[in-house]
Amino acid sequence: MANFKIGELAAAAGVGRDTIRYYERLGLLQAAARNATGYRIYGIDTLERLQFIRSVQELGFSLEQTRELIEASNLEPTRLIALLGIVRSKLDTAKGNIDRLLQVERVLANLSKKPAASSPLPLWTCLRDENLGERAV
């Protein structure tokens, strides 16, 4: 089992030492055991949990939602259903972002096929939410 001091763990996970301490204070990471000289010592399980925390943050989950995901393994079925609702909401948001990006791509592709001077409207009007895809065609 690998043992990391806080700086080694921070480097392995790509975060700062203060981030690790902060996550400990929030209860996202268990407080580390200390060796005889007082250094915090972490195991590979802490590194894996830290990597999980960072990955779900990149997906847009808040720290509170991340805590709920971590605690999911000990949940009763009704709580797990509520957690699943949070995950589905994030998924819907991500799908909406993907749809929006695809619309922007279509608008830009259509605009790139036309001479710049042929459109009577400025480019930004083609990218407005309410007009996306309608004026660029």
C-alpha positions as CSV (number, residue, x, y, z in Angstrom):
1,M,0.0,0.0,0.0
2,A,1.4,3.3,-1.1
3,N,1.8,6.0,1.5
4,F,1.9,9.7,0.5
5,K,2.8,12.7,2.5
6,I,0.4,15.6,1.7
7,G,2.8,17.2,-0.9
8,E,3.2,13.9,-2.6
9,L,-0.6,13.3,-2.7
10,A,-1.2,16.8,-4.0
11,A,1.3,16.3,-6.8
12,A,-0.1,12.9,-7.7
13,A,-3.6,14.3,-7.9
14,G,-2.7,17.6,-9.5
15,V,-4.1,19.7,-6.7
16,G,-2.7,22.0,-4.0
17,R,-2.1,21.0,-0.4
18,D,-4.7,23.5,0.7
19,T,-7.2,21.8,-1.5
20,I,-6.6,18.5,0.4
21,R,-6.9,20.2,3.7
22,Y,-10.1,22.0,2.6
23,Y,-11.6,18.7,1.4
24,E,-10.7,17.2,4.8
25,R,-12.5,20.0,6.6
26,L,-15.6,19.5,4.4
27,G,-15.5,15.8,5.1
28,L,-14.9,14.8,1.5
29,L,-11.7,13.2,2.5
30,Q,-11.1,11.4,5.8
31,A,-8.6,13.1,8.1
32,A,-5.2,11.6,7.5
33,A,-3.3,9.5,10.0
34,R,-0.1,11.0,11.2
35,N,3.2,9.3,11.3
36,A,5.7,9.5,14.3
37,T,7.1,12.8,13.1
38,G,3.6,14.4,12.7
39,Y,3.3,14.2,8.9
40,R,-0.1,13.4,7.4
41,I,0.1,10.1,5.7
42,Y,-2.4,9.1,3.0
43,G,-3.1,5.9,1.2
44,I,-3.9,5.0,-2.4
45,D,-7.6,5.0,-1.5
46,T,-7.4,8.7,-0.7
47,L,-5.7,9.4,-4.0
48,E,-8.4,7.6,-5.8
49,R,-11.1,9.5,-3.9
50,L,-9.4,12.8,-4.6
51,Q,-9.2,11.9,-8.3
52,F,-12.9,11.1,-8.3
53,I,-13.7,14.4,-6.6
54,R,-11.8,16.3,-9.2
55,S,-13.3,14.4,-12.1
56,V,-16.9,15.0,-11.0
57,Q,-16.1,18.7,-10.4
58,E,-15.0,18.9,-14.0
59,L,-18.4,17.5,-15.0
60,G,-20.0,20.4,-13.2
61,F,-21.0,18.8,-9.8
62,S,-20.8,21.1,-6.8
63,L,-18.9,20.0,-3.7
64,E,-22.1,19.2,-1.9
65,Q,-23.3,17.1,-4.8
66,T,-19.9,15.4,-4.8
67,R,-20.3,14.6,-1.2
68,E,-23.7,13.0,-2.0
69,L,-22.1,10.9,-4.7
70,I,-19.4,9.7,-2.4
71,E,-22.0,8.8,0.3
72,A,-24.2,7.0,-2.3
73,S,-22.7,3.6,-1.5
74,N,-24.3,3.7,2.0
75,L,-27.6,5.1,1.0
76,E,-31.1,3.7,1.4
77,P,-33.0,3.3,-1.8
78,T,-35.1,6.5,-1.5
79,R,-32.0,8.6,-1.0
80,L,-30.4,7.0,-3.9
81,I,-33.3,7.9,-6.1
82,A,-33.0,11.5,-5.1
83,L,-29.3,11.4,-5.9
84,L,-30.0,9.8,-9.3
85,G,-32.3,12.8,-9.9
86,I,-29.3,15.2,-9.4
87,V,-27.2,13.1,-11.8
88,R,-30.0,13.2,-14.4
89,S,-30.3,16.9,-14.1
90,K,-26.6,17.3,-14.7
91,L,-26.9,15.0,-17.7
92,D,-29.8,17.1,-19.1
93,T,-27.8,20.2,-18.7
94,A,-24.8,18.7,-20.5
95,K,-27.1,17.5,-23.3
96,G,-28.5,21.0,-23.6
97,N,-25.0,22.4,-23.9
98,I,-24.1,19.9,-26.6
99,D,-27.3,20.8,-28.5
100,R,-26.4,24.5,-28.3
101,L,-22.8,23.8,-29.5
102,L,-24.2,21.8,-32.4
103,Q,-26.5,24.7,-33.3
104,V,-23.6,27.1,-33.2
105,E,-21.6,24.8,-35.4
106,R,-24.4,24.6,-38.0
107,V,-24.7,28.4,-38.0
108,L,-21.0,28.9,-38.5
109,A,-20.8,26.2,-41.1
110,N,-23.6,27.9,-43.1
111,L,-22.0,31.3,-42.7
112,S,-18.6,29.9,-43.9
113,K,-20.3,28.9,-47.2
114,K,-21.5,32.4,-48.0
115,P,-19.4,35.4,-48.9
116,A,-19.0,37.7,-45.8
117,A,-20.7,40.6,-47.5
118,S,-23.8,38.6,-48.5
119,S,-25.5,38.7,-45.1
120,P,-27.4,41.9,-44.3
121,L,-27.1,41.1,-40.6
122,P,-24.1,41.2,-38.3
123,L,-22.7,37.8,-37.3
124,W,-23.8,38.1,-33.6
125,T,-27.4,38.3,-34.6
126,C,-27.1,34.8,-36.1
127,L,-25.8,33.5,-32.8
128,R,-28.4,34.9,-30.5
129,D,-30.3,32.2,-28.6
130,E,-33.7,33.1,-30.0
131,N,-32.5,33.3,-33.6
132,L,-29.9,30.5,-33.6
133,G,-30.1,28.6,-36.9
134,E,-33.0,30.7,-38.3
135,R,-31.2,33.6,-39.9
136,A,-28.0,31.8,-41.0
137,V,-29.7,29.5,-43.4
